[in-house]
Amino acid sequence: MSVEYKDYYKLLGVSKTASQDEISKAFKKLARKHHPDLNPNDPEAEKKFKEFNEAYEVLKDPEKRKLYDSLGADWQHGQNFQRPPGFENAHYNFGGAGGQQFDAGAFSDFFETIFGGGMGGGMGGGRARFTQGGPFGGAGGFGGGGGYSRGPSRGADANATLELTLEEAYKGGAKAISLQEQTIGPDGSPRLGTKTLSVNIPAGVREGGKIRLSGQGNPGRAGGKPGDLYLKVKVLPHSLFKLEEGNVILDLPLTPWEAALGAKVRVPTLDGAVEMQIPAGSSSGRKLRLAGKGLGGRGQRGDQLVRLMVQVPSQVTDAQRELWEKLAEASADFSPRTF
């Protein structure tokens, strides 16, 4: 999902090279002017105050400011923003400012996209209360140590795609996977690391199915439990089989005489080849069923559908042509067309 880029420097009216003191002064001035306590029943003032607070939450902290700046100049032209690869596991904890109570989830989608939902619903629900005080002095709750307090909260759940071959989806079993995760290095810059997990794949898992790995999501806040990791199954294309929901489809080529006279042919399945009896007089496109050879859990297994595809030789000898002509004469009373 893409979201609109937020220029935090522009919101506070400072340059990208502004010092921490300049950023703090700019925020105090704007926050005093638009603070909801001083502008009761003014939704626009509250909206602006939240935007200023969000910008200050990022720019006041050198580590978070460095991460924000690392997105690069290409993101600063108002176009839609998409989180860089690996940022889905980045996570930070934030303080607040002012004496007003807010739902922490009110921070923008852009904020949540960069910092992994560290403020609210993505962290397991919860509300954050901004305590009296803040980084600026004055009346109306503007003074003191600032910040807000929260107890431990559960980490946000994470999502990833798990690609499986059709055989892996059908048979299930253990599979080792490697995932990239975002970490913060000693110098405060974002880094990509790799972790390897063992996944138990349920036999018969279908396209779009989800596998939950408990405790492998984003870390919790203030000692809270980590979230879970949900792997969404994507079944890779197969050279022989196609999928229709839980059913496995196989196109089985037949000669005209096998279709006309009937035959026993060897048919591949995900369990290995089996012998199938082709009824005499079968037309191209007819489907025969091998029960329980598809995807799905117990009691919900799909089937393998064998679609008959009658094929004729592209080239024939003179002797073969003569036989086809004799067959055509002998079958003059048969026509597959009703129009």
C-alpha positions as CSV (number, residue, x, y, z in Angstrom):
1,M,0.0,0.0,0.0
2,S,1.3,3.5,-0.9
3,V,0.8,6.5,1.3
4,E,1.4,10.2,1.0
5,Y,4.9,11.4,1.9
6,K,5.0,13.7,5.0
7,D,7.6,16.4,4.9
8,Y,8.2,16.9,8.6
9,Y,10.7,19.8,8.1
10,K,8.2,21.7,6.0
11,L,5.5,21.1,8.6
12,L,7.6,22.7,11.3
13,G,8.9,25.4,9.0
14,V,12.6,24.6,9.3
15,S,15.3,23.5,6.9
16,K,16.7,20.0,6.8
17,T,19.9,21.2,8.3
18,A,18.1,22.8,11.3
19,S,19.6,22.3,14.7
20,Q,17.8,20.5,17.5
21,D,17.3,23.8,19.2
22,E,15.7,25.4,16.1
23,I,13.4,22.4,15.7
24,S,12.4,22.6,19.3
25,K,11.7,26.3,19.2
26,A,9.6,26.0,16.0
27,F,7.6,23.2,17.5
28,K,6.9,25.1,20.7
29,K,5.6,28.1,18.8
30,L,3.3,26.1,16.6
31,A,2.1,23.8,19.4
32,R,1.1,26.8,21.6
33,K,-0.8,28.4,18.7
34,H,-2.7,25.2,17.8
35,H,-2.9,23.3,21.1
36,P,-6.5,21.9,21.5
37,D,-6.7,23.2,25.1
38,L,-6.4,26.7,23.7
39,N,-8.6,26.0,20.7
40,P,-11.6,24.1,22.0
41,N,-14.1,22.7,19.5
42,D,-11.7,23.4,16.6
43,P,-11.0,20.2,14.7
44,E,-8.7,21.9,12.3
45,A,-6.5,23.2,15.2
46,E,-6.4,19.7,16.7
47,K,-5.5,18.2,13.3
48,K,-2.6,20.6,12.9
49,F,-1.4,20.0,16.4
50,K,-1.3,16.3,15.8
51,E,0.7,16.9,12.6
52,F,3.2,19.1,14.4
53,N,3.5,16.6,17.3
54,E,4.1,13.8,14.8
55,A,6.9,15.8,13.0
56,Y,8.5,16.7,16.3
57,E,8.4,13.1,17.6
58,V,10.6,12.1,14.7
59,L,12.9,15.1,14.3
60,K,13.7,15.6,18.0
61,D,15.4,12.2,18.3
62,P,18.7,12.0,16.3
63,E,18.2,8.2,15.7
64,K,14.7,8.5,14.3
65,R,15.6,11.6,12.4
66,K,18.5,9.8,10.8
67,L,16.2,7.0,9.7
68,Y,13.7,9.5,8.3
69,D,16.4,11.3,6.4
70,S,17.8,8.0,5.0
71,L,14.7,7.7,2.8
72,G,16.4,10.1,0.5
73,A,15.5,13.2,-1.6
74,D,13.5,11.2,-4.1
75,W,10.7,10.9,-1.6
76,Q,10.3,14.6,-1.0
77,H,8.3,15.7,-4.0
78,G,4.8,14.8,-2.7
79,Q,4.4,11.6,-4.5
80,N,3.1,8.4,-2.9
81,F,5.4,6.7,-0.5
82,Q,6.0,3.0,-0.2
83,R,8.0,1.5,2.6
84,P,11.6,0.4,1.5
85,P,12.2,-3.3,1.6
86,G,13.0,-4.6,5.1
87,F,11.4,-1.6,6.9
88,E,8.4,-3.8,7.8
89,N,10.2,-5.1,10.9
90,A,11.6,-1.7,12.0
91,H,10.1,-0.6,15.3
92,Y,10.4,2.4,17.6
93,N,8.9,3.7,20.8
94,F,7.7,7.3,20.9
95,G,6.9,9.9,23.5
96,G,4.3,12.6,23.3
97,A,3.9,16.3,24.0
98,G,1.3,18.5,25.6
99,G,-1.5,17.9,28.1
100,Q,-4.1,16.5,25.7
101,Q,-5.1,12.9,25.5
102,F,-5.0,11.4,22.1
103,D,-5.6,8.0,20.5
104,A,-2.0,7.0,19.6
105,G,-3.3,5.5,16.4
106,A,-4.1,9.0,15.2
107,F,-0.6,9.3,13.8
108,S,-0.5,9.3,10.0
109,D,-0.3,6.2,7.8
110,F,3.1,7.6,6.6
111,F,4.3,7.5,10.2
112,E,3.0,4.0,10.8
113,T,4.6,2.8,7.5
114,I,8.1,4.0,8.5
115,F,8.1,3.1,12.1
116,G,6.1,-0.1,12.2
117,G,2.9,0.9,14.0
118,G,4.8,1.7,17.2
119,M,2.1,4.0,18.4
120,G,-1.2,2.3,18.6
121,G,-3.6,-0.3,17.0
122,G,-0.7,-2.1,15.3
123,M,0.8,-2.6,18.7
124,G,-2.2,-4.5,20.0
125,G,-4.8,-1.8,20.6
126,G,-4.2,0.4,23.7
127,R,-4.4,4.1,24.1
128,A,-1.6,6.5,25.0
129,R,-2.1,9.4,27.4
130,F,0.0,12.4,26.9
131,T,0.9,13.6,30.4
132,Q,0.9,17.2,31.5
133,G,4.1,18.9,30.5
134,G,6.1,18.8,27.4
135,P,9.2,20.1,25.7
136,F,7.9,23.7,25.9
137,G,7.1,26.0,28.9
138,G,4.1,28.2,29.7
139,A,0.5,27.8,30.8
140,G,-2.2,25.4,29.9
141,G,-0.2,22.2,30.5
142,F,3.0,23.5,28.8
143,G,5.8,22.7,31.2
144,G,7.6,20.0,33.0
145,G,9.2,16.8,31.9
146,G,6.9,15.9,29.0
147,G,6.3,12.6,27.3
148,Y,3.6,10.1,27.9
149,S,3.5,6.9,29.8
150,R,2.5,3.4,28.6
151,G,2.9,0.0,30.1
152,P,4.1,-3.0,28.2
153,S,2.3,-3.6,25.0
154,R,2.3,-6.4,22.5
155,G,4.3,-6.0,19.3
156,A,2.7,-5.6,16.0
157,D,2.0,-8.7,13.9
158,A,4.0,-9.0,10.7
159,N,3.1,-10.5,7.3
160,A,5.2,-12.2,4.6
161,T,4.7,-14.3,1.6
162,L,5.7,-18.0,1.6
163,E,6.2,-19.5,-1.8
164,L,5.7,-23.2,-2.1
165,T,5.9,-25.7,-4.9
166,L,2.7,-27.6,-5.5
167,E,4.3,-30.7,-4.2
168,E,5.3,-28.9,-0.9
169,A,1.7,-27.6,-0.5
170,Y,0.2,-31.0,-1.1
171,K,2.6,-33.1,1.2
172,G,3.3,-30.5,3.8
173,G,6.2,-30.9,6.3
174,A,9.0,-28.9,7.7
175,K,10.6,-26.1,5.6
176,A,13.4,-23.7,6.5
177,I,12.8,-20.1,5.3
178,S,15.0,-17.0,5.5
179,L,13.5,-13.6,6.1
180,Q,15.0,-10.1,6.0
181,E,14.3,-7.9,9.1
182,Q,15.2,-4.3,9.8
183,T,17.5,-3.6,12.7
184,I,19.2,-0.5,13.9
185,G,23.0,-0.6,14.0
186,P,25.3,0.9,16.7
187,D,25.5,4.1,14.7
188,G,21.7,4.5,14.6
189,S,21.4,3.7,10.9
190,P,18.9,1.1,9.6
191,R,20.3,-2.2,8.6
192,L,19.0,-5.3,7.0
193,G,19.6,-8.6,8.7
194,T,18.5,-12.2,7.9
195,K,16.9,-14.7,10.2
196,T,16.1,-18.3,9.4
197,L,12.9,-20.0,10.7
198,S,11.6,-23.5,10.5
199,V,8.0,-23.7,9.3
200,N,5.7,-26.6,9.7
201,I,3.6,-26.6,6.5
202,P,0.2,-28.3,6.9
203,A,-0.4,-30.9,4.3
204,G,-2.8,-29.7,1.6
205,V,-2.5,-26.0,2.4
206,R,-4.2,-23.9,-0.3
207,E,-3.3,-20.8,-2.2
208,G,-3.9,-17.8,0.1
209,G,-3.8,-19.9,3.3
210,K,-2.1,-18.4,6.3
211,I,0.4,-20.0,8.6
212,R,1.0,-18.4,12.0
213,L,4.4,-18.3,13.7
214,S,3.8,-17.2,17.3
215,G,6.2,-14.6,18.7
216,Q,8.0,-14.0,15.4
217,G,6.5,-10.7,14.6
218,N,7.6,-7.2,15.7
219,P,9.1,-6.8,19.2
220,G,6.9,-5.6,22.0
221,R,7.2,-2.2,23.7
222,A,8.5,-1.8,27.3
223,G,8.9,-5.6,27.8
224,G,5.7,-6.5,26.0
225,K,5.4,-9.8,24.1
226,P,6.4,-9.8,20.4
227,G,3.7,-10.1,17.8
228,D,3.1,-13.0,15.5
229,L,4.3,-13.6,12.0
230,Y,1.7,-14.6,9.4
231,L,2.9,-16.3,6.2
232,K,0.5,-16.1,3.3
233,V,0.9,-19.1,1.0
234,K,1.6,-18.6,-2.7
235,V,1.7,-21.8,-4.7
236,L,4.1,-21.6,-7.6
237,P,3.1,-22.5,-11.1
238,H,3.6,-26.2,-12.1
239,S,4.7,-27.6,-15.4
240,L,1.9,-30.3,-15.4
241,F,-0.9,-29.2,-13.0
242,K,-3.1,-26.2,-12.6
243,L,-5.2,-25.2,-9.6
244,E,-8.8,-24.3,-9.3
245,E,-9.3,-23.6,-5.6
246,G,-8.6,-26.9,-4.0
247,N,-8.8,-29.0,-7.1
248,V,-5.8,-30.0,-9.2
249,I,-6.3,-30.0,-12.9
250,L,-4.4,-32.1,-15.4
251,D,-4.8,-32.1,-19.2
252,L,-4.3,-35.6,-20.4
253,P,-3.6,-36.0,-24.2
254,L,-5.3,-39.0,-25.9
255,T,-5.1,-40.5,-29.3
256,P,-8.4,-40.6,-31.3
257,W,-8.5,-44.4,-31.0
258,E,-8.0,-44.3,-27.2
259,A,-10.9,-41.9,-26.9
260,A,-13.1,-43.9,-29.2
261,L,-12.3,-47.4,-28.1
262,G,-11.4,-46.7,-24.4
263,A,-8.0,-47.4,-22.9
264,K,-6.1,-47.8,-19.6
265,V,-3.5,-45.0,-19.4
266,R,-0.9,-43.9,-16.8
267,V,-1.8,-40.6,-15.2
268,P,0.6,-38.5,-13.0
269,T,-0.7,-37.3,-9.6
270,L,0.9,-35.4,-6.7
271,D,1.0,-38.8,-5.0
272,G,2.7,-40.6,-7.9
273,A,1.3,-42.1,-11.1
274,V,-1.8,-44.2,-11.2
275,E,-3.6,-46.3,-13.8
276,M,-6.9,-44.7,-15.1
277,Q,-9.5,-46.3,-17.3
278,I,-10.7,-44.1,-20.1
279,P,-14.3,-44.9,-21.0
280,A,-14.9,-45.7,-24.7
281,G,-16.5,-42.9,-26.6
282,S,-14.9,-40.1,-24.6
283,S,-14.8,-36.6,-26.1
284,S,-12.1,-34.0,-25.8
285,G,-12.8,-31.8,-22.8
286,R,-14.4,-34.5,-20.7
287,K,-13.3,-34.5,-17.1
288,L,-12.6,-37.6,-15.0
289,R,-12.2,-37.4,-11.2
290,L,-9.6,-38.8,-8.9
291,A,-11.1,-38.2,-5.5
292,G,-9.0,-36.8,-2.7
293,K,-5.9,-36.0,-4.9
294,G,-6.3,-32.2,-4.5
295,L,-5.4,-29.7,-1.8
296,G,-7.1,-29.0,1.5
297,G,-7.2,-30.3,5.1
298,R,-8.9,-33.4,6.4
299,G,-12.5,-33.6,5.3
300,Q,-12.0,-30.8,2.8
301,R,-9.6,-32.4,0.4
302,G,-10.1,-31.4,-3.2
303,D,-9.9,-33.8,-6.1
304,Q,-7.7,-34.2,-9.2
305,L,-9.7,-33.5,-12.4
306,V,-8.3,-35.2,-15.5
307,R,-9.3,-33.3,-18.6
308,L,-9.2,-35.4,-21.7
309,M,-7.6,-33.7,-24.7
310,V,-7.9,-35.7,-27.9
311,Q,-5.1,-35.0,-30.3
312,V,-4.6,-36.1,-33.9
313,P,-1.3,-36.4,-35.8
314,S,-0.2,-33.3,-37.6
315,Q,1.2,-35.3,-40.4
316,V,0.1,-38.6,-41.8
317,T,1.5,-41.1,-44.3
318,D,-0.4,-42.2,-47.5
319,A,-1.3,-45.4,-45.8
320,Q,-2.7,-43.6,-42.7
321,R,-4.6,-41.1,-44.8
322,E,-6.3,-44.0,-46.7
323,L,-7.3,-45.6,-43.3
324,W,-8.7,-42.2,-42.1
325,E,-10.7,-41.9,-45.3
326,K,-12.1,-45.4,-44.9
327,L,-13.1,-44.6,-41.3
328,A,-14.8,-41.4,-42.5
329,E,-16.8,-43.3,-45.0
330,A,-17.8,-45.9,-42.4
331,S,-18.8,-43.2,-40.0
332,A,-20.9,-41.1,-42.3
333,D,-23.9,-41.4,-40.0
334,F,-22.1,-39.6,-37.2
335,S,-21.8,-35.8,-36.9
336,P,-20.7,-34.0,-33.7
337,R,-22.4,-30.7,-34.9
338,T,-26.1,-30.0,-34.2
339,F,-26.2,-26.7,-36.2
